[in-house]
Amino acid sequence: MPVRNEPWPEGTPTWIDAQVDDVKAAADFYSALFGWDVQDAGPGAGGYHMAFLDGSVVAGIGPKPDNAGPMPSVWSTYISVDDADTTAAKITDAGGSLMMPPFDVMDQGRMTVAFDAAGAAFGLWQAKAHHGIARYGEPGSVSWNELHTRDYQRSRDFYAQVFGYTYTDLDGGDDFTYATIERSSDAQTVGGISHDTSLAEGMPNYWLTWFAVADPDATIDQATGLGARVLFPATDSPFGRMAVLQGAQGEVFGIIQPPATES
């Protein structure tokens, strides 16, 4: 299965973490659901925990920021950058905003959290000792990251300006407007962007994390037994069988079983 132990190219979704009210409860939930080994990141980490799958890091779980005010529990997507300060300036130039200026996370990296021009939150990660996700594309690890936005063109323009993204439109009919995201360095597909007209009034645009699973139906049964809710039931698609769940503390994530490939 894919394992990476070096920094990701700029423009790649490189890290995910959950901000929750009860870190231990979230660690127990995802350990049971995905087989993670969740460990405290140690002194100075502010209660942040790292999740490992077969010895490789796959995600983080931490408490909500003290200064953030009331906020829902969420999964956040971080995009790899070579220089967080330079990219932060590009974000504001493109009509986005910063939750805080870039800052160092011990010796692990440099980061900030931002809002794009259409209001979706995302993070920047400039890798130092911590390179980001090390295991991916297998059950229990990240499979895909996508932006859900009601401001489709505005969102596309923002990320193209900040990261140099290009897009490939998918043909899915009148009710399906979706494009894959290609990073600028090598045109490699690194995510997707969906024109989501189902977003409820007042709900912000958001980045959705998808986890690979071996059996979505069994995962749903297990997740609901652990306190999760089903927001979108298991459905077959050209991309695999998929569903969207809301974790026990309200955080939303997708699960997907990629279609089998012929050997």
ZADREN-285582 format. One record per residue (C-alpha): chain; x, y, z. Coordinates in nm, 3 decimals. Layout:
! residues N
<kolke><ch>A</ch><east>X</east><north>Y</north><up>Z</up></kolke>
...
END
This chain:
! residues 263
<kolke><ch>A</ch><east>0.000</east><north>0.000</north><up>0.000</up></kolke>
<kolke><ch>A</ch><east>0.120</east><north>0.358</north><up>-0.066</up></kolke>
<kolke><ch>A</ch><east>0.350</east><north>0.500</north><up>0.202</up></kolke>
<kolke><ch>A</ch><east>0.532</east><north>0.833</north><up>0.179</up></kolke>
<kolke><ch>A</ch><east>0.808</east><north>0.951</north><up>0.411</up></kolke>
<kolke><ch>A</ch><east>0.903</east><north>1.282</north><up>0.250</up></kolke>
<kolke><ch>A</ch><east>0.735</east><north>1.622</north><up>0.211</up></kolke>
<kolke><ch>A</ch><east>0.449</east><north>1.646</north><up>-0.036</up></kolke>
<kolke><ch>A</ch><east>0.472</east><north>1.875</north><up>-0.341</up></kolke>
<kolke><ch>A</ch><east>0.321</east><north>2.221</north><up>-0.305</up></kolke>
<kolke><ch>A</ch><east>-0.053</east><north>2.228</north><up>-0.364</up></kolke>
<kolke><ch>A</ch><east>-0.117</east><north>1.874</north><up>-0.238</up></kolke>
<kolke><ch>A</ch><east>-0.367</east><north>1.809</north><up>0.040</up></kolke>
<kolke><ch>A</ch><east>-0.106</east><north>1.687</north><up>0.283</up></kolke>
<kolke><ch>A</ch><east>-0.267</east><north>1.657</north><up>0.626</up></kolke>
<kolke><ch>A</ch><east>-0.604</east><north>1.621</north><up>0.796</up></kolke>
<kolke><ch>A</ch><east>-0.709</east><north>1.666</north><up>1.153</up></kolke>
<kolke><ch>A</ch><east>-1.025</east><north>1.674</north><up>1.359</up></kolke>
<kolke><ch>A</ch><east>-1.099</east><north>1.951</north><up>1.608</up></kolke>
<kolke><ch>A</ch><east>-1.338</east><north>1.818</north><up>1.870</up></kolke>
<kolke><ch>A</ch><east>-1.466</east><north>1.885</north><up>2.222</up></kolke>
<kolke><ch>A</ch><east>-1.354</east><north>1.550</north><up>2.363</up></kolke>
<kolke><ch>A</ch><east>-1.024</east><north>1.428</north><up>2.217</up></kolke>
<kolke><ch>A</ch><east>-1.025</east><north>1.097</north><up>2.404</up></kolke>
<kolke><ch>A</ch><east>-1.377</east><north>1.012</north><up>2.288</up></kolke>
<kolke><ch>A</ch><east>-1.281</east><north>1.092</north><up>1.927</up></kolke>
<kolke><ch>A</ch><east>-0.965</east><north>0.882</north><up>1.959</up></kolke>
<kolke><ch>A</ch><east>-1.172</east><north>0.590</north><up>2.087</up></kolke>
<kolke><ch>A</ch><east>-1.430</east><north>0.636</north><up>1.807</up></kolke>
<kolke><ch>A</ch><east>-1.179</east><north>0.638</north><up>1.520</up></kolke>
<kolke><ch>A</ch><east>-0.958</east><north>0.371</north><up>1.672</up></kolke>
<kolke><ch>A</ch><east>-1.259</east><north>0.139</north><up>1.679</up></kolke>
<kolke><ch>A</ch><east>-1.378</east><north>0.242</north><up>1.332</up></kolke>
<kolke><ch>A</ch><east>-1.051</east><north>0.251</north><up>1.137</up></kolke>
<kolke><ch>A</ch><east>-0.807</east><north>0.054</north><up>1.352</up></kolke>
<kolke><ch>A</ch><east>-0.599</east><north>0.359</north><up>1.440</up></kolke>
<kolke><ch>A</ch><east>-0.341</east><north>0.376</north><up>1.717</up></kolke>
<kolke><ch>A</ch><east>-0.391</east><north>0.728</north><up>1.857</up></kolke>
<kolke><ch>A</ch><east>-0.109</east><north>0.870</north><up>2.066</up></kolke>
<kolke><ch>A</ch><east>-0.060</east><north>1.197</north><up>2.255</up></kolke>
<kolke><ch>A</ch><east>0.183</east><north>1.418</north><up>2.062</up></kolke>
<kolke><ch>A</ch><east>0.358</east><north>1.503</north><up>2.386</up></kolke>
<kolke><ch>A</ch><east>0.445</east><north>1.804</north><up>2.601</up></kolke>
<kolke><ch>A</ch><east>0.397</east><north>2.135</north><up>2.425</up></kolke>
<kolke><ch>A</ch><east>0.143</east><north>1.993</north><up>2.178</up></kolke>
<kolke><ch>A</ch><east>-0.158</east><north>2.133</north><up>2.363</up></kolke>
<kolke><ch>A</ch><east>-0.343</east><north>1.804</north><up>2.385</up></kolke>
<kolke><ch>A</ch><east>-0.299</east><north>1.726</north><up>2.016</up></kolke>
<kolke><ch>A</ch><east>-0.289</east><north>1.355</north><up>1.927</up></kolke>
<kolke><ch>A</ch><east>-0.148</east><north>1.172</north><up>1.625</up></kolke>
<kolke><ch>A</ch><east>-0.322</east><north>0.873</north><up>1.466</up></kolke>
<kolke><ch>A</ch><east>-0.118</east><north>0.586</north><up>1.322</up></kolke>
<kolke><ch>A</ch><east>-0.218</east><north>0.300</north><up>1.094</up></kolke>
<kolke><ch>A</ch><east>0.026</east><north>0.008</north><up>1.076</up></kolke>
<kolke><ch>A</ch><east>0.296</east><north>0.235</north><up>1.219</up></kolke>
<kolke><ch>A</ch><east>0.250</east><north>0.524</north><up>0.973</up></kolke>
<kolke><ch>A</ch><east>0.087</east><north>0.854</north><up>1.064</up></kolke>
<kolke><ch>A</ch><east>-0.250</east><north>0.918</north><up>0.896</up></kolke>
<kolke><ch>A</ch><east>-0.428</east><north>1.199</north><up>1.084</up></kolke>
<kolke><ch>A</ch><east>-0.441</east><north>1.426</north><up>1.385</up></kolke>
<kolke><ch>A</ch><east>-0.705</east><north>1.479</north><up>1.653</up></kolke>
<kolke><ch>A</ch><east>-0.698</east><north>1.784</north><up>1.876</up></kolke>
<kolke><ch>A</ch><east>-0.908</east><north>2.012</north><up>2.093</up></kolke>
<kolke><ch>A</ch><east>-1.086</east><north>2.310</north><up>1.946</up></kolke>
<kolke><ch>A</ch><east>-0.884</east><north>2.633</north><up>1.968</up></kolke>
<kolke><ch>A</ch><east>-0.948</east><north>2.827</north><up>2.288</up></kolke>
<kolke><ch>A</ch><east>-0.985</east><north>3.155</north><up>2.099</up></kolke>
<kolke><ch>A</ch><east>-1.209</east><north>3.027</north><up>1.819</up></kolke>
<kolke><ch>A</ch><east>-1.539</east><north>3.085</north><up>1.997</up></kolke>
<kolke><ch>A</ch><east>-1.832</east><north>2.849</north><up>1.940</up></kolke>
<kolke><ch>A</ch><east>-1.757</east><north>2.615</north><up>1.650</up></kolke>
<kolke><ch>A</ch><east>-1.871</east><north>2.272</north><up>1.533</up></kolke>
<kolke><ch>A</ch><east>-1.645</east><north>1.969</north><up>1.544</up></kolke>
<kolke><ch>A</ch><east>-1.481</east><north>1.941</north><up>1.202</up></kolke>
<kolke><ch>A</ch><east>-1.231</east><north>1.756</north><up>0.989</up></kolke>
<kolke><ch>A</ch><east>-0.986</east><north>2.004</north><up>0.834</up></kolke>
<kolke><ch>A</ch><east>-0.776</east><north>1.972</north><up>0.518</up></kolke>
<kolke><ch>A</ch><east>-0.425</east><north>2.121</north><up>0.504</up></kolke>
<kolke><ch>A</ch><east>-0.251</east><north>2.198</north><up>0.175</up></kolke>
<kolke><ch>A</ch><east>0.124</east><north>2.160</north><up>0.140</up></kolke>
<kolke><ch>A</ch><east>0.324</east><north>2.475</north><up>0.068</up></kolke>
<kolke><ch>A</ch><east>0.693</east><north>2.554</north><up>0.031</up></kolke>
<kolke><ch>A</ch><east>0.657</east><north>2.886</north><up>0.215</up></kolke>
<kolke><ch>A</ch><east>0.357</east><north>2.945</north><up>0.441</up></kolke>
<kolke><ch>A</ch><east>0.417</east><north>3.320</north><up>0.468</up></kolke>
<kolke><ch>A</ch><east>0.435</east><north>3.371</north><up>0.092</up></kolke>
<kolke><ch>A</ch><east>0.120</east><north>3.166</north><up>0.037</up></kolke>
<kolke><ch>A</ch><east>-0.061</east><north>3.349</north><up>0.317</up></kolke>
<kolke><ch>A</ch><east>0.001</east><north>3.675</north><up>0.131</up></kolke>
<kolke><ch>A</ch><east>-0.138</east><north>3.519</north><up>-0.188</up></kolke>
<kolke><ch>A</ch><east>-0.452</east><north>3.417</north><up>0.003</up></kolke>
<kolke><ch>A</ch><east>-0.533</east><north>3.771</north><up>0.111</up></kolke>
<kolke><ch>A</ch><east>-0.445</east><north>3.907</north><up>-0.234</up></kolke>
<kolke><ch>A</ch><east>-0.697</east><north>3.661</north><up>-0.384</up></kolke>
<kolke><ch>A</ch><east>-0.979</east><north>3.772</north><up>-0.155</up></kolke>
<kolke><ch>A</ch><east>-0.935</east><north>3.517</north><up>0.123</up></kolke>
<kolke><ch>A</ch><east>-0.852</east><north>3.579</north><up>0.488</up></kolke>
<kolke><ch>A</ch><east>-0.636</east><north>3.431</north><up>0.762</up></kolke>
<kolke><ch>A</ch><east>-0.759</east><north>3.302</north><up>1.095</up></kolke>
<kolke><ch>A</ch><east>-0.414</east><north>3.384</north><up>1.231</up></kolke>
<kolke><ch>A</ch><east>-0.069</east><north>3.470</north><up>1.088</up></kolke>
<kolke><ch>A</ch><east>0.155</east><north>3.172</north><up>1.002</up></kolke>
<kolke><ch>A</ch><east>0.332</east><north>3.027</north><up>1.306</up></kolke>
<kolke><ch>A</ch><east>0.579</east><north>2.751</north><up>1.388</up></kolke>
<kolke><ch>A</ch><east>0.457</east><north>2.425</north><up>1.539</up></kolke>
<kolke><ch>A</ch><east>0.762</east><north>2.334</north><up>1.746</up></kolke>
<kolke><ch>A</ch><east>1.008</east><north>2.175</north><up>1.501</up></kolke>
<kolke><ch>A</ch><east>0.731</east><north>2.002</north><up>1.306</up></kolke>
<kolke><ch>A</ch><east>0.639</east><north>2.268</north><up>1.050</up></kolke>
<kolke><ch>A</ch><east>0.489</east><north>2.609</north><up>0.990</up></kolke>
<kolke><ch>A</ch><east>0.117</east><north>2.658</north><up>0.939</up></kolke>
<kolke><ch>A</ch><east>-0.189</east><north>2.875</north><up>0.940</up></kolke>
<kolke><ch>A</ch><east>-0.563</east><north>2.831</north><up>0.890</up></kolke>
<kolke><ch>A</ch><east>-0.734</east><north>3.041</north><up>0.624</up></kolke>
<kolke><ch>A</ch><east>-1.069</east><north>3.103</north><up>0.458</up></kolke>
<kolke><ch>A</ch><east>-1.090</east><north>3.105</north><up>0.081</up></kolke>
<kolke><ch>A</ch><east>-1.270</east><north>3.383</north><up>-0.108</up></kolke>
<kolke><ch>A</ch><east>-1.599</east><north>3.193</north><up>-0.075</up></kolke>
<kolke><ch>A</ch><east>-1.562</east><north>3.125</north><up>0.298</up></kolke>
<kolke><ch>A</ch><east>-1.437</east><north>2.764</north><up>0.312</up></kolke>
<kolke><ch>A</ch><east>-1.177</east><north>2.697</north><up>0.581</up></kolke>
<kolke><ch>A</ch><east>-0.853</east><north>2.516</north><up>0.503</up></kolke>
<kolke><ch>A</ch><east>-0.502</east><north>2.497</north><up>0.641</up></kolke>
<kolke><ch>A</ch><east>-0.152</east><north>2.549</north><up>0.505</up></kolke>
<kolke><ch>A</ch><east>0.132</east><north>2.318</north><up>0.605</up></kolke>
<kolke><ch>A</ch><east>0.499</east><north>2.393</north><up>0.542</up></kolke>
<kolke><ch>A</ch><east>0.673</east><north>2.070</north><up>0.635</up></kolke>
<kolke><ch>A</ch><east>0.976</east><north>2.047</north><up>0.858</up></kolke>
<kolke><ch>A</ch><east>1.011</east><north>1.740</north><up>1.082</up></kolke>
<kolke><ch>A</ch><east>0.649</east><north>1.639</north><up>1.012</up></kolke>
<kolke><ch>A</ch><east>0.587</east><north>1.571</north><up>0.643</up></kolke>
<kolke><ch>A</ch><east>0.215</east><north>1.507</north><up>0.662</up></kolke>
<kolke><ch>A</ch><east>0.015</east><north>1.195</north><up>0.581</up></kolke>
<kolke><ch>A</ch><east>0.244</east><north>0.894</north><up>0.544</up></kolke>
<kolke><ch>A</ch><east>-0.006</east><north>0.621</north><up>0.456</up></kolke>
<kolke><ch>A</ch><east>-0.294</east><north>0.680</north><up>0.218</up></kolke>
<kolke><ch>A</ch><east>-0.536</east><north>0.515</north><up>-0.024</up></kolke>
<kolke><ch>A</ch><east>-0.592</east><north>0.202</north><up>0.185</up></kolke>
<kolke><ch>A</ch><east>-0.869</east><north>0.113</north><up>0.432</up></kolke>
<kolke><ch>A</ch><east>-0.850</east><north>0.342</north><up>0.733</up></kolke>
<kolke><ch>A</ch><east>-0.655</east><north>0.618</north><up>0.558</up></kolke>
<kolke><ch>A</ch><east>-0.735</east><north>0.922</north><up>0.346</up></kolke>
<kolke><ch>A</ch><east>-0.851</east><north>0.846</north><up>-0.005</up></kolke>
<kolke><ch>A</ch><east>-0.966</east><north>1.186</north><up>-0.139</up></kolke>
<kolke><ch>A</ch><east>-1.016</east><north>1.551</north><up>-0.044</up></kolke>
<kolke><ch>A</ch><east>-1.275</east><north>1.771</north><up>-0.211</up></kolke>
<kolke><ch>A</ch><east>-1.417</east><north>2.120</north><up>-0.177</up></kolke>
<kolke><ch>A</ch><east>-1.795</east><north>2.160</north><up>-0.157</up></kolke>
<kolke><ch>A</ch><east>-1.897</east><north>2.510</north><up>-0.259</up></kolke>
<kolke><ch>A</ch><east>-2.208</east><north>2.698</north><up>-0.366</up></kolke>
<kolke><ch>A</ch><east>-1.974</east><north>2.963</north><up>-0.520</up></kolke>
<kolke><ch>A</ch><east>-1.821</east><north>2.731</north><up>-0.778</up></kolke>
<kolke><ch>A</ch><east>-1.648</east><north>2.972</north><up>-1.015</up></kolke>
<kolke><ch>A</ch><east>-1.531</east><north>3.202</north><up>-0.739</up></kolke>
<kolke><ch>A</ch><east>-1.377</east><north>2.906</north><up>-0.556</up></kolke>
<kolke><ch>A</ch><east>-1.207</east><north>2.777</north><up>-0.870</up></kolke>
<kolke><ch>A</ch><east>-1.060</east><north>3.119</north><up>-0.942</up></kolke>
<kolke><ch>A</ch><east>-0.930</east><north>3.156</north><up>-0.587</up></kolke>
<kolke><ch>A</ch><east>-0.739</east><north>2.827</north><up>-0.575</up></kolke>
<kolke><ch>A</ch><east>-0.606</east><north>2.878</north><up>-0.927</up></kolke>
<kolke><ch>A</ch><east>-0.466</east><north>3.216</north><up>-0.822</up></kolke>
<kolke><ch>A</ch><east>-0.319</east><north>3.095</north><up>-0.491</up></kolke>
<kolke><ch>A</ch><east>-0.190</east><north>2.749</north><up>-0.584</up></kolke>
<kolke><ch>A</ch><east>-0.182</east><north>2.755</north><up>-0.963</up></kolke>
<kolke><ch>A</ch><east>-0.441</east><north>2.478</north><up>-0.983</up></kolke>
<kolke><ch>A</ch><east>-0.592</east><north>2.373</north><up>-1.313</up></kolke>
<kolke><ch>A</ch><east>-0.915</east><north>2.176</north><up>-1.343</up></kolke>
<kolke><ch>A</ch><east>-1.064</east><north>1.894</north><up>-1.548</up></kolke>
<kolke><ch>A</ch><east>-1.442</east><north>1.910</north><up>-1.572</up></kolke>
<kolke><ch>A</ch><east>-1.631</east><north>1.583</north><up>-1.536</up></kolke>
<kolke><ch>A</ch><east>-1.943</east><north>1.510</north><up>-1.738</up></kolke>
<kolke><ch>A</ch><east>-2.217</east><north>1.402</north><up>-1.502</up></kolke>
<kolke><ch>A</ch><east>-2.532</east><north>1.561</north><up>-1.641</up></kolke>
<kolke><ch>A</ch><east>-2.724</east><north>1.877</north><up>-1.558</up></kolke>
<kolke><ch>A</ch><east>-2.735</east><north>1.813</north><up>-1.182</up></kolke>
<kolke><ch>A</ch><east>-2.365</east><north>1.734</north><up>-1.146</up></kolke>
<kolke><ch>A</ch><east>-2.099</east><north>2.004</north><up>-1.168</up></kolke>
<kolke><ch>A</ch><east>-1.762</east><north>1.872</north><up>-1.059</up></kolke>
<kolke><ch>A</ch><east>-1.398</east><north>1.906</north><up>-1.153</up></kolke>
<kolke><ch>A</ch><east>-1.080</east><north>1.734</north><up>-1.048</up></kolke>
<kolke><ch>A</ch><east>-0.795</east><north>1.953</north><up>-0.924</up></kolke>
<kolke><ch>A</ch><east>-0.450</east><north>1.929</north><up>-1.077</up></kolke>
<kolke><ch>A</ch><east>-0.145</east><north>2.077</north><up>-0.903</up></kolke>
<kolke><ch>A</ch><east>0.077</east><north>2.311</north><up>-1.100</up></kolke>
<kolke><ch>A</ch><east>0.411</east><north>2.133</north><up>-1.071</up></kolke>
<kolke><ch>A</ch><east>0.322</east><north>1.816</north><up>-1.262</up></kolke>
<kolke><ch>A</ch><east>-0.053</east><north>1.826</north><up>-1.344</up></kolke>
<kolke><ch>A</ch><east>-0.111</east><north>1.540</north><up>-1.098</up></kolke>
<kolke><ch>A</ch><east>-0.470</east><north>1.510</north><up>-0.978</up></kolke>
<kolke><ch>A</ch><east>-0.481</east><north>1.593</north><up>-0.606</up></kolke>
<kolke><ch>A</ch><east>-0.849</east><north>1.648</north><up>-0.524</up></kolke>
<kolke><ch>A</ch><east>-1.186</east><north>1.766</north><up>-0.643</up></kolke>
<kolke><ch>A</ch><east>-1.427</east><north>2.058</north><up>-0.634</up></kolke>
<kolke><ch>A</ch><east>-1.804</east><north>2.017</north><up>-0.630</up></kolke>
<kolke><ch>A</ch><east>-2.074</east><north>2.275</north><up>-0.702</up></kolke>
<kolke><ch>A</ch><east>-2.289</east><north>2.172</north><up>-0.408</up></kolke>
<kolke><ch>A</ch><east>-2.637</east><north>2.319</north><up>-0.444</up></kolke>
<kolke><ch>A</ch><east>-2.763</east><north>2.112</north><up>-0.149</up></kolke>
<kolke><ch>A</ch><east>-2.576</east><north>2.317</north><up>0.113</up></kolke>
<kolke><ch>A</ch><east>-2.827</east><north>2.437</north><up>0.369</up></kolke>
<kolke><ch>A</ch><east>-2.884</east><north>2.807</north><up>0.424</up></kolke>
<kolke><ch>A</ch><east>-2.617</east><north>2.939</north><up>0.658</up></kolke>
<kolke><ch>A</ch><east>-2.391</east><north>2.636</north><up>0.620</up></kolke>
<kolke><ch>A</ch><east>-2.042</east><north>2.739</north><up>0.506</up></kolke>
<kolke><ch>A</ch><east>-1.863</east><north>2.595</north><up>0.207</up></kolke>
<kolke><ch>A</ch><east>-1.625</east><north>2.325</north><up>0.328</up></kolke>
<kolke><ch>A</ch><east>-1.353</east><north>2.072</north><up>0.245</up></kolke>
<kolke><ch>A</ch><east>-1.467</east><north>1.710</north><up>0.286</up></kolke>
<kolke><ch>A</ch><east>-1.226</east><north>1.430</north><up>0.379</up></kolke>
<kolke><ch>A</ch><east>-1.292</east><north>1.084</north><up>0.235</up></kolke>
<kolke><ch>A</ch><east>-1.153</east><north>0.771</north><up>0.401</up></kolke>
<kolke><ch>A</ch><east>-1.102</east><north>0.444</north><up>0.216</up></kolke>
<kolke><ch>A</ch><east>-1.283</east><north>0.144</north><up>0.364</up></kolke>
<kolke><ch>A</ch><east>-1.305</east><north>-0.221</north><up>0.262</up></kolke>
<kolke><ch>A</ch><east>-1.682</east><north>-0.246</north><up>0.311</up></kolke>
<kolke><ch>A</ch><east>-1.891</east><north>0.074</north><up>0.334</up></kolke>
<kolke><ch>A</ch><east>-2.205</east><north>-0.103</north><up>0.455</up></kolke>
<kolke><ch>A</ch><east>-2.023</east><north>-0.279</north><up>0.737</up></kolke>
<kolke><ch>A</ch><east>-1.844</east><north>0.047</north><up>0.824</up></kolke>
<kolke><ch>A</ch><east>-2.179</east><north>0.228</north><up>0.845</up></kolke>
<kolke><ch>A</ch><east>-2.317</east><north>-0.037</north><up>1.080</up></kolke>
<kolke><ch>A</ch><east>-2.009</east><north>-0.009</north><up>1.298</up></kolke>
<kolke><ch>A</ch><east>-2.007</east><north>0.373</north><up>1.291</up></kolke>
<kolke><ch>A</ch><east>-2.374</east><north>0.406</north><up>1.388</up></kolke>
<kolke><ch>A</ch><east>-2.314</east><north>0.161</north><up>1.670</up></kolke>
<kolke><ch>A</ch><east>-2.044</east><north>0.399</north><up>1.793</up></kolke>
<kolke><ch>A</ch><east>-2.277</east><north>0.698</north><up>1.783</up></kolke>
<kolke><ch>A</ch><east>-2.239</east><north>0.827</north><up>1.426</up></kolke>
<kolke><ch>A</ch><east>-2.522</east><north>0.933</north><up>1.194</up></kolke>
<kolke><ch>A</ch><east>-2.566</east><north>0.860</north><up>0.823</up></kolke>
<kolke><ch>A</ch><east>-2.602</east><north>1.181</north><up>0.621</up></kolke>
<kolke><ch>A</ch><east>-2.582</east><north>1.018</north><up>0.277</up></kolke>
<kolke><ch>A</ch><east>-2.649</east><north>0.643</north><up>0.255</up></kolke>
<kolke><ch>A</ch><east>-2.419</east><north>0.395</north><up>0.086</up></kolke>
<kolke><ch>A</ch><east>-2.450</east><north>0.442</north><up>-0.289</up></kolke>
<kolke><ch>A</ch><east>-2.272</east><north>0.293</north><up>-0.587</up></kolke>
<kolke><ch>A</ch><east>-2.098</east><north>0.539</north><up>-0.819</up></kolke>
<kolke><ch>A</ch><east>-1.839</east><north>0.530</north><up>-1.097</up></kolke>
<kolke><ch>A</ch><east>-1.582</east><north>0.612</north><up>-0.828</up></kolke>
<kolke><ch>A</ch><east>-1.680</east><north>0.334</north><up>-0.589</up></kolke>
<kolke><ch>A</ch><east>-1.941</east><north>0.265</north><up>-0.322</up></kolke>
<kolke><ch>A</ch><east>-1.959</east><north>0.565</north><up>-0.092</up></kolke>
<kolke><ch>A</ch><east>-2.144</east><north>0.727</north><up>0.198</up></kolke>
<kolke><ch>A</ch><east>-2.120</east><north>1.041</north><up>0.411</up></kolke>
<kolke><ch>A</ch><east>-2.127</east><north>1.014</north><up>0.789</up></kolke>
<kolke><ch>A</ch><east>-2.139</east><north>1.249</north><up>1.085</up></kolke>
<kolke><ch>A</ch><east>-1.915</east><north>1.140</north><up>1.369</up></kolke>
<kolke><ch>A</ch><east>-2.031</east><north>1.109</north><up>1.727</up></kolke>
<kolke><ch>A</ch><east>-1.927</east><north>1.471</north><up>1.800</up></kolke>
<kolke><ch>A</ch><east>-2.077</east><north>1.614</north><up>1.480</up></kolke>
<kolke><ch>A</ch><east>-1.778</east><north>1.608</north><up>1.246</up></kolke>
<kolke><ch>A</ch><east>-1.861</east><north>1.512</north><up>0.885</up></kolke>
<kolke><ch>A</ch><east>-1.654</east><north>1.275</north><up>0.670</up></kolke>
<kolke><ch>A</ch><east>-1.695</east><north>1.045</north><up>0.374</up></kolke>
<kolke><ch>A</ch><east>-1.616</east><north>0.677</north><up>0.332</up></kolke>
<kolke><ch>A</ch><east>-1.551</east><north>0.509</north><up>0.000</up></kolke>
<kolke><ch>A</ch><east>-1.463</east><north>0.167</north><up>-0.134</up></kolke>
<kolke><ch>A</ch><east>-1.277</east><north>0.233</north><up>-0.459</up></kolke>
<kolke><ch>A</ch><east>-1.387</east><north>0.011</north><up>-0.748</up></kolke>
<kolke><ch>A</ch><east>-1.187</east><north>-0.304</north><up>-0.796</up></kolke>
<kolke><ch>A</ch><east>-0.922</east><north>-0.290</north><up>-1.066</up></kolke>
<kolke><ch>A</ch><east>-0.846</east><north>-0.575</north><up>-1.296</up></kolke>
<kolke><ch>A</ch><east>-0.506</east><north>-0.732</north><up>-1.241</up></kolke>
END
